[in-house]
């Protein structure tokens, strides 16, 4: 089994763990050698725990296409200061573990595009739960297998709830429980219409907003297309308008 490792959370978690805020507000970081040793232990423990025969580490690079879709994507993170050893750990993952820096998209997309029957995604990012296959949470040290149906449902739930972490606004008042209830009480073939109608009521430019959110939320996947059908919705609506 090849382990597909999301390197972004590792960089942030370990670099923040290796620094402390002083009483005067300044930040004091651990020595570089101690920090890199912590990274090495973390990666090696993960490989031992999973018994992976090979691995690939992915890091997000520049020119993520999602920033061109909406300029407020991840805007809630714009003022967050990167930890002291952020770049050093990234460089170490590239030099020591041959981590791949992915430009044009996110590391998440590279993970999901690389997922096959012979791989497992290692991350703590819930967004990747829309990708079928084996998953390993390297903080909780828990395994999970996601079916194609579960992955698709997870995407539709995110379309309803949005994603606060990435500053993606969904339908107001709909959280995890209500989204489950809506999907449970709506026939699968009507999920698209139900969600688009809710967006049309919620936003002035609801249809466009719904299209944009699919582009922001959907993880690019091998041989799997984003499931929402906007073309059929437009045709159905056009026919209904003509009858009126």
C-alpha positions, 0 to 999 in steps of 0.5 A: 500500500502506498500512503498519500500524505497531506503535508500541509497540516504537518507543517503547521501543526509541528511548527506551531508546536515548536514555538511558544508565545512569551509574556511580552507577546514575542514568539520564541521558537525551538532550535531548528534541530529539535524541530526537524527531529520532531518532524522526522519522528512524526513521519517515521511513526506514521509509516510504521503505524500504517505499514505503508510500503511506499509513500508520497507527501504533497504540499500546496504550492502557488496559483491555486485555481480556487482563488480565481473563482472567488476572491474571498476564498480563505480570506479569513486566513489572510491575517494569520501569521505563519509559524517561525519554522514554517518554511524550514519544515516545508524545505525539509519535507522536500529535501528529506522526503521528496515531498511534491510541491503542487502548483495550480491547485491544492495538495488535497487535489493531488491526494484525491487525484492519486487515490486508487485501490492500492493507496490510502490518504493520510490527513486530518482534513475532513474535505477529503472524505468525499474521496472514495477509498481508504483514509488514515487520520494521522493525529487520531491514528484511525482508519476509515474506508469511504464508499463512493456513495458516502463520498458523494453524500459528503460533498452534497452535505458541504454544499448545504453547510458550506465550509467555515474553515475555508470561508465558503458560505452555505445555506444559513441555518443548515448544519450537519444534522439539518443537512443530513435530514434534508438529504434523507428526506429528499429522493437522490434524483432531486438533490441537485434541484433542492440545493440549487433552489435553496441557493436561489432563495439564499443569495441574490446571485444564487445560481452562480453562487451555487456553481462557484461553491461546487468549484471551491468544494469539489476535490478533483478526482481520477475518473470521477466528475463533480455530480451536480447537474446544472445543465439539466436544472436549466433545461427543466426550469426553461420548460416550466417557464414556457408552460406558464 
